[in-house]
Amino acid sequence: MRDPQRFRSRLEALKLLEGIERAGDLEQYAPFHLARADMFRRLGRGDEARESYRRALQFASNDQVRRFIEQRLHGADAESRAKGLV
């Protein structure tokens, strides 16, 4: 069972990230997109999580970061396939 307070906190975090996104200052900063992807994933919004992982991948600063993002993206894809969404 989901904890309503935790769910609410995730939504609040996502709203904060969306406000930052509107400012555009972190558009090319991979960790920003990773934070969004994590919030989407935790909220069960797989399509949006995968899109945020893909955006983060575009701005990965080195191979280690790129591999980390690719692992997360692969995991999100596998999770969606298991749910029959992809």
JONORUR-V157143 format. One line per field, one symbol per residue. ss: DSSP state (H for helix, E for strand, L for the rest). phi: phi as a letter, one per 40 degrees, with the letter a starting at -180 (. if undefined). A space follows every 50 residues. Layout:
BEGIN
ss=???
phi=???
END
This chain:
BEGIN
ss=LLLHHHHHHHHHHHHHHHHHHHHLLLLLLHHHHHHHHHHHHHLLLHHHHH HHHHHHHHLLLLHHHHHHHHHHHHHHHHHHHHLLLL
phi=.ccdcccccccccccccccccccgcbdbbddcccccdccccccgbdcccc ccccccccbccacccdcdcccccccccccccccgcb
END
